[in-house]
Structures are given as C-alpha cells and as structure tokens.
Amino acid sequence: MKKIIIILIFSPLAILSQNWTTSSNFIGDGRHHPITFSNDNYGFVVSGSYLTDVFKYDKFNDSWTQLQDFPGSGRGYSYAVSIGDLAYLGFGSTDNGTFPTDWWQYNMTNDTWTQLSNFIGDGRNHPAMVAVNNKIYVGCGSNDNGNLGDWWEYDVLLDSWSQKSDIIGNNRHHPYYFGIGDYVYVGFGHGSVVGPGSNPSSNNYIYNDFYRYNPVNDSWTQLNNFPSEARVAGTQFAYEGKGYVLSGDGDDHNPLDNGEFWQYNPVNDSWVQLNSHPGDAIWAPGSFVIGCDAYFLLGENNNYSNPILPISMYKYKLDNQCGCIDPLAFNYSSLATYDDGSCCYVSGCTDASSINYDSNACFDDGSCVQAILGCLNPTASNYNPNANVNSFNGGAIDNNIGGGSYFNNNQYLIFDSYENCLIKSCDIYAENYRSITFELRNSNGTVIDDTTLYVSPGKQNIILNFDVPTATNLQLGINGTNSGLYRNNSGPIYPYNIASMINIKGSSASQPGYYYFFYNIEVQSKCFNTTGIEDIFKTDKQLEYIFNPLGSRVIFQKNQIQFYKYSDGSVQKKITID
C-alpha cells in the first residue's frame, strides 16, 4: 500500500508579519547605523559602519543602484534628515575615534554634495536629529566626555547654528525621535545614571521617558512614559501626524524578543503596538518612508554568538491611500488616492515553487499548480499517479539572497528526505580552478555517496547523481577544506521544501543566516521495476510514452502487447503477465 505524505510547514514569521512584505535585498555590504532618508520616489543609504558608499532605492522597479561615494570621511553612528529633495547629514564618529563636526547637504535629484557650515558644538555619536519647519534640531548623543543633553538648531535658509535649551530629562545617546507638525519628540535611549525604565538587574541605564520640544518658545514638556519595555538603538519615522518606533535593544541592552513596532498619537499622548517586523529584533537599523510605505533594513542582528549584518529589506503599508488607481490593472484599489507605481498588468502564478511559475507575472491569479515529485512510469512498482514532475529544482536558487563570500571550510546543508530519490545536479560558485570532492552523508557524518569534480572560477552547474535514502538530518557538503566555494552569510529563509521530496532545514553553522555552496538543487524521482531492482532514472534512458500495435498512445495495461518509446529513440516490445 502506498503512503502519501503531506507536509505542512507553518512559519511563525508569517504570523508575526501579516502587514510586512519583502522588497529587494540591499546590494551593498551589510552595516549597522546606516544613514537613511528619502524623497517622494527614492530611498537612500549612505555610509554606516565607517563606509563612504551611497545607494539609491527605486520603489517603482524595486531595485538598488550604487551612486558616487560620500565625499566626507566614512563614519558610523551618524544620521540625516530630508526636507523635500535635500538631505542634511553629519555627526557620528570615524574609525580612528574622532567625532567630526562637518555638515553636508545632499541633492537627491542630481546626486551632488555640498559642504555647509560646520556644527559649532561638540561632535558626537548617536544624536537625535529632526527637521521641523525648515529648521533642523540636533541634540543628545555621546562622545569622549560621556552622554550629552544639549540641544541645537540649524537654520536651513541661513546655514547657521544656534544653541537651545537642554533636554529636561537625563543626558542620553541613541534615543528615538521624530517630528510631528510643529513639534519635536525625543525619548528613550541610553544614559549614565538610573532613570525611568531602568532595569535594576542591569548596569545599562535604558530609559522609557518621552518629551516634546516646542521650537517657538524653546521649551520642553515631559509626556507619558512609553508603556512597554525601555529601549535603545532602534529606528524611527513620522507619517501623517503620527510617530513610529521600530526594533532595537531592550532595557538590559540585549535584543528585544522580536522587532516591536509602535505608533505614537500626539493628540492623546498614547501608544499602540503594531505587528512586529519579520525575523529577530535588530540593533541600529535604518528606515525610510516613500509614499504610504515604510521600509526597514540593515542594522546588526546580535541574537547569536557571531553577529549577522542582514541585507534584507521589508516594507510596511502605513495606510490604503497608496495603491494602484488604474481600474484596468489586476490590483486596482478603489481605496487608493495616490498611485504608488504598483499597478500590475500581467497575471499568472507568482509562486516559484509551482510547476507553472511565471516570472513575468506580478499578480497571482490563483492558477499555481503545486509540484508533486514522483515516479511517472506506470510500469514501475512505485508509480505515483498523482505526480506531475519527475524532477524539480529548489533550495536557494542563486547566491543573490544576501551577503556572502567564498569560503574555505567543511560546512554543509542539513536536510530530510521523504522518499528515495536522486540529487541530480546543482549550481555552485567557485573562486578558483581546483578539484573538490562533494559528499552526501548521513546524520552521523558517514559518507553515503560522493563525486570528485574539477571546477572553474564563477557559476557552473555540476552533476552529482547522489543516491538519497529516506532519512532525516542528511548532510550535503564537501570533503576537507580549501574549497573556495561561495556561501551566503545572510538572506536564507529556511526551510527550503523541494516538491515535498526534500526539505532543507538549515546548515552546520550556528547562525541561521548561513547557506552553503549548493544552489538551484535538482532533485529527481526514482522509478523501480516490479522486482524493485531496476532503477530506471539512474540511467539517461527514460520512458516517454506507451503505444499499442496500431500506433495509438495508451496507458499501461497487463496481459497485452505494448510498445515502450524511450528518450534515446529506442522502442521495446513488452507484455506484462498478471
């Protein structure tokens, strides 16, 4: 009796992130403390982690482009704000420990930089920076003298700085901040003394107090404390009269349990929690808003022994005013008043794991056909009448899922196999010419099958023909070290289910963001004859169809003369006696 195994995979990530979707991965190096800003059409990433590179995100094409480098010194822990098509950038620290006071304007339209009047106060890391009514307010932060609480105003029209009243709360660095209407809002962050929200079991003083600054009369007002765990080192933005804070560390300066997302309403001085962003909470990420969509990206994931610098980007729709306003498009929204460039005119299957996946389709029409991998030969003892493919490709399709590099060590992918099958081939990316032994191993590391191949630099498809048993925690790896094969250290989303035949669960690395060597893996079903000895697909000869003595195609029948047409052009006369 044949058993049909249905594997249901429930992702807690999907439950946590109902309003979040993925956008194109960042194309530069991962980094913490990226400088992020946007105008109506584009988002920008500048510097971070002491770099000087600049990147532009096009929401209409969901694509990234690298621009000319920032002309100032590379820096970390710095910030910027935008006013229309102009961004203003400064502060932070360099990799040699200095705190620059240079101040820059960036024109997002023509990709040009202009140096403005230097800041006249002390340079600093982690300041608050908010634009309100053609004025930019900067304050708090830290430097070699400790945490700061001073407050400064930059006049955009006059290109001049002036000092204002200090914040009324404790000095702090890395606060959350945003501008709403005529006011600046600042709070939370990391100080040097006990304050509101401080965890008594921690030596890190993380706050949950919150303040409003009135530029008209240069005054501060304390607001209600944040109603959840005190926090530091997240990201923030304002949209349509409300403020938003996202991710960061908690009151012990360790990662929050998840990437919490909160909305602040200044009308009643209240907070509402929204759906957390996908994945782990992130330290020092970036964000920007284009239209009705908020984008969250970069930063550092400190939930593991070796921190990860993710390059994935997520998008959150803040309201339904943005959408497709063309009634002829498949995704037309009657609620939308602003066209966000999302109109889709090609429908089809958008699920890459389906056999009828259409890479040109941008709207899923519900036509997707789930790939069922199995033996298609009706004469075989393990013939599967429900199967629709005898081979299928899966795993990470290419190495563009995230950051990575060439790697010289014996690491591997871990997977389960639900049926005896073949790993026929895969793509690899090699650094140099060399011989590499590829291995299939059981859960104990014992070699089941192997092949030695000579590889050349770059991407190539290799034939493995690994005979895979039904088993759990199998290993797909290489023998020895010095392989020079590409591995991703960010971007994978496990598990990778290949047509319910193979399920890649993770890798041998302790970090979940690592994916080793084997891309676009081709898995092929196996067929056995009635004796269970012949493995039809272990050769290149495959059955194409069956026909009767009159030449008409038929299905397999017993006790009748039938002819078998094979892929090599041969024909075999058979009769199966019951």
N, C-alpha and C positions, 0 to 999 in steps of 0.2 A: 504494500500500500504506500503510495506516495504521500509525502507530507508537504504542505505549502506553508512556509514560514513567512508571516507578515511582521515586519519590523517597524514599530512606531517609535520615532525619535522625537521627544519633546524637549525643546530648548527653553530653559528658564530665561535666557537672554531675550527671546521673543516675547515672553510675558512681561518682562520689565520695560521693554522699549516699544510699546504699542504705537507711540506717536513719533518715533525716531526711524529714519531711513538712512541707508548708506549712500554716500557720494564717492566720487573718485578719490582714491588714495593720493596723499601728498607725494610729489615726485622728488623732493629733496631729501636730505638726511633728517631723521628724527631729531627732535630737540625739545628741551624744556624752556620755559619762559620765552616763547616766540612773541614777537611784536606783531599784532594783528589789527587790521582795520579794513574798512570797506567803503564803497560808494553805492549808488543805486544798482550797479551792474556787476561789479567785481569785488572779490575779496583779496587781501594781500597778506603775505607773511614776509617779515623782514627779520633777519638776524636770529637771535636766540642761541644759547649755548656758545657764545662768543664768535659766531659766524657773521659774515657780511652779505650773504646771498639774499636775493629778493625773488619772490614768486607771486604770480597773479592767478587767481581762480576765476574762470569764466562759467557762470552758473548756467548759461544757455547751452553750452556744449559740455558741461560737467567735465572740464579739463583744466589742467595746470600748465603754465608757461613760466620758464625762468627768464628774468629780466636782468638788467645791468646791476652790479653789486652796489650796495650802500657805500657811499664814499667816506663815511666816517669809520672809526675803529669798530671792529667786531666787539659785541658786548652781550652780556646776559643780564637778566633781572631788570630789563628796561621795558618801557611802554610807549604807546602812541595813542592819539585820538584823531578823529577825522571831522572836518567841517566841510560839507559838500564834497568837492573833488580834491581837496587838500588835506593832507595828513601832517601832524606835528609829532616829532619823535625826539626822545632824548633820555638822559639819566642811565641808570644801570651801572655795571662795572665791567672792566676789561679782564682778560685772562691773567694779567700781571698785577691785579689787585687795585687798580686806580679807579676813581669814580669820576668819569667825565662830566663836564658841565656844558658841552656843546649842545646846540639846539637846532633842529633841522625841520625844513618843510619839504614835503614830497607831493608833486603834482601827479595824481593818478591818471590823468588824461594823456599827458605826453611823456611820462616816465622820466621826470627830471627832479634833481635835488637842489635845494638852496639852503645854505647855512645862514641862520638868523643870529640874533643877539644871544650870547651865552647866558645861561642861568646865573644869577648873581648870588645865590645861596650856596650851601654845601652840596656837593654831589652825593648821590645816594642810590642804593638798591631799593627795589620793591616799593616805589611810591604809589600813592593814589593819583590818578590823572583823569580829569573830567572836563569836557567842553560844554559851556553854557553861554548863550548869547554873545558869541564872538570873543569870549574870554576863556582861557584855559586855566584850570586850577590844579595845582600840584602840591602835595604835601605828604607828611609822614615818611615812611621808609626807614632805612638804616645805613650806617657807614661805620668807619672805624671807631667813631665816638658812641656807637650804640643806636638804640631806637630813637626816632625823631617824632615830633608832633607839630612842627611848624607848618605854615600854610602860605602859599604864594599864588599870585595872579599874573598871568601873561596876557597882555592886550594884543590880539592878533593884528589889529589895524595899525597900532603904533609900534609894534615889535619891541615891547618894553616889559620889564618885570617889576613887580612891587610885592612887598610882604604884607600879609594879612594876619588876622587873629589866629593864634594856635588852636588846634582842636581841643575841646574841653575834656575829652577822655584821656586815658593813658597814652603815652607815646607807643608807636607800633610800626611794624612793617608788614608788607604783603596783605593789606586789608582788601575787602571787597568794596566796590564803589560804582556809581553811575549817576547820570544827570537826568532829572525829570522836570520838564518845564523850566522854571527859573531857579531851581534849587539843585544843590549837590548833596548826594547821600554817601556817607562813608561809615564803615563799621567792620567789626570782627578783626581778624589779624592776629599777629604775634607780638607780645610785649615782653618787658623785662621784669615786671612785678605782677603780683596777683591782681586779677581784675575780673569783671563779670564773665562768667562762663568757664573760669579757670578750673582745670581738673586737679583736685588736691593730691592725686596719686602721681602727677607728672610734674617734672621740673620745667616743662614748656608752658608758658602762660599764653594760652589761646583764648581769645575773647569772643563774646557774642553780643556786645553792646552795639548800638547803632545811632547815628547822628545825622542831622540835616544842617547844611550850611546855607545861609541866606547872603548872596553876594551884595544885595542892595544896601543892607546895614552892617555887613561884615560880622554876622553873629551866628552862633551855634545853638542848636536845640537838641537835647537828648530825646530819642524816641524809644518805643518799646524794644526791649531786648529781643533778639532773634529767638523764636520759640523752640528751636531744636539744638542739637549739639553745636558748641562753639567750633569755629573752623577757620582755616587759613589756606592760602596758596591755591585758590581756585581761579575761576574766570567769571566774567560778568558783562552785562549789557543792558540797555534800556530799549523799550519798544512800546509805542502808543500809550504813553502815560504810565507805564509800569516798569519796575526794575526786576532783573533776573540774576540769580547767583547759581553757579553750577560747579559741582565736583570739588576737589581739594582734599586737604587733611582735616582730621577731627581734633578734638580737644586735647589729645595726647601727642599731636603732631605725627600720627600714623594715619594711613589711608582710611577714609570713611568706608563703611561696609559696602556701599555702592555709590555710583555717581549721582548724588542727590541733586535735584533741580527744584528751585524755589522761585516763586513770583511774589514781588512786593507791591502792594497797593498803597500809594501815599494818601489817598482820600480818607481811609480809615486806619492807616498805620498798621496794616496787617499783612501776614504772610500765608501763602497757600503752597503746599507741596505738589509738584507735577511729577510726571513719570521720569524716573532716572534714565540717564543716557546708557547705551549698551556697554557691557563689559565692566571692568573694575573702575573704581574711583581713580582719578588721575591728578597728580601733583603738577602744578604750574602749567596748565594747558592754555590754549588760545581759543578765541571765538570771534565771530563777526556776524553781522546781520545784513542780508540782501533781500529787499522786498519784504515779504512776510515770513521769511525763513531764517532761522538761526543755525549757524554752522559751528561745530565743536571739533577741535583737532589738536594733535600733537601733545606736548607735555611728557611726563615720565610716569610710568607705572611702577610703583615701589612695593607692590604686593608680593614680590618674590626676592630670593636671595641676590639675584643679579637683576637690577632694574632694567626695564624694557622701555625703549623710545618708540611708541607706536606711530605709524604714519596714516592710519585710517582716519576718515572724516565722516561725521554723522550730521544729519540735517533734521531740524525740528520745525514743523509748520506752526507758527505762532497764532495765526487765525486763518479764516477761509476767504478773506478778501483777495488773496493772491491765488491765482489758478489760471486755467485755460478759459478764455472768454469767447472762443470761436465755436459756434454751435455745430460746425461741420467736423470738429475734432472728436475723436473717440472719448477723450477725457474732459469734455466740456463741463464746466461747473457753472450752474446758474447763480451760485452764491458769490462768485468771483467778480470783483470790480477792477482789478489790476491784473494785467496779463504778465505772468511770471516766466513766459517762454517755455512752458511745459507742454504746450499743445502737441498731441500725438496723432499722426495720420496713418500709421501702419499698425495693424493689429495682428496678433498671432500668439504663439506660445513663447513666453519670456522666461521659462524655466529651463536653465541649461542642462538639468539632469533628465529632461524628457527627450524622447527619440525624435520629436518633431519641433525641437527648439529652433526659433527663428531669430537670428542675431540682429536682424533689421527691425524687428517688432519692438515698439515702445509701449504698447498697450496689450495686456493679456486678455485674450478673448475666450478663455476657458477651454481651449482646444487641446491643451497639453496631454500627451499620452505617456504615462509612466513606463519607463523602460523595464521590461521583465526579461532578465537574462536567463537563458536556459537552453537545453538541447532542442534543436528544431528538427532533428532527424526522426521521422515517425517510426523507423525500424529499430531505433535504439531502445535499450531497456530503460533508460532514464529520460525518454522523450517527454517534454513538457508542453502540453497543448496550449498552455496559457502564455508561453514565452513568445516574444516578438523580436528579439535580437539574440544573436549568438556571441556578440562581443560588444563591449561598451567601454568608453573612456571616462575616467574620473580622477578623484584626488584634486590637488591644486593643478589647474590647467596649465599655468605657466608660472614663472618666478616673479611676476609683477604684482603679487598680492601684498607686498610690503617690503620693508628694507631688508637687506641681507648682504652676503659676501661669499667669496669662495672659502671653503673650509677644509682643513686637513685633520680629520679625526674620524674614528669609527663610531658614528652615531647612526640612528636608524628610525624608521617609521614603525609604529605598532598597530596591528590590525587584527580583526577577526574575519574568518572565512566561514560562510554558512553552507557552502557546498564545494565539493571537489571541483577545481577549476584551474585555469592557466592564467598567470600574469604574463601576457604575451610580449608586451613592449612598454616603453615609456620614453619620455623626453628627459634629457639631462643637460646641464650647462657646465662645461669643463673649462678650466683655466689654462691648461697646457696639454701637450701631447704626452700620453702615458698609458700604461696598462693598468687596468683596475679589475679586481675580482668582485663581482656583485653576488650577494648571498641572500637566500631565503632561509630563515632559521626558525626553529620552534621557540616556545616561550622560555626555554632554558638556555637559548643561545646556540643549540646544536644545529649545524648546517644540514638542511634538507635538500637543497638544490643550489647550484652556483654556476656561474659562467664568467670567463675572463675575456675582456674586450679591450681593444686599443682605441682610445678616444682621442679626439682632436679638439682644439680650442673652440668655444662657442656652443650654441644649441645644436643638439642632434638627437635623433631617435635611435634607440638601441633595442635589439631583440633579446629578451630574457628567456622566454619559454619556461618559466618556473612552474613546476607541478605543485599546486597548492592543495593541501589536505583541508578537510573540515576541522577547524581548530580555533582556539582563542589565543590572543596575545602573541601572534606570529610577528617576526621581525623581518623587515626588508631593509638591508643595509649593504655595507661594503666590508671587505677584508683588509684589516690593517689601517695604516694612516697614510698621510701624504697623498690623498686622493685629489684634492683641488677641485671638488665639486661644489656647485652653488647650493647654499641653504638660506632660507628666509629666517630672519630673527624677529619678524613682526608680520602681521597680516592674516595668518591662517585662522580659519573658523572650523574647528573640529566639532563633530565628526564629519568625515567625507564618506558618504554612502554610495558605493558604485553599484547601481542597479540591484540593490538588496542582496548582492552576492558577496561583496567585501565591504567592510566598514573600517576605515582608517580612524583610529581613536585618538592618536597623539604621536608623540615622539619620545625618544630616550632622554631628551633634555628635561631639566626640572622646570623650565619656563614653558608656559603653554603657547607662546608666540613663535616657537621654532618649528620649521618644516624642513626636512632633509631630503635633498637630492632628486627624488623621483616625482616627476611631473607628468600630467596627462597620461596616467597609467591605463593601459589597455588590458581589460580582463575578458577572457574568453571562456565560454562554457565548454564542457567536455561531454562527448557522447560515448556511450558504451554499447557494444552489441549484446545479444541475448545471453552470452556467456559471461559478460562482464569483463572480458579480457581486452578486446579491441578498443583502443582509444582513437576514435575517428579523427578528432581535431588535433592530435599530436603530429599529424602529417599536414601537408599543404593541400591534400585532396579532400574536397568537401562535396557532399551531395547537393545538387542544385534542384532537381525535381525527379518525379517518377512518372513514367508513361506506360500505356498498355500496348499490346501488339498492333493496334490500329493507329498508334501515334498520338493518342489523346492523353493529356496530363491527368493523372489520377492521384488519389491518396493511397497510402499503404493498405494493402489487403492481404490476408493469409489465403493459402491454398489456390493462388492464381499466379500465372506467369506475368511478371512485371519487369520493366527495364529501368535501370538507375543511371541517370546522367550526372557525371561528376564535373567538378570545376576544371579539371585538367583536360576536358574534352572526351574522356573515355566513357563507354557505356557498358554496363554489366547486366546480364540477364539473371534474374533471381526468382525463386519460388520458395516461400516460407510455409512449411508444412506444420499445421496445428496438431 
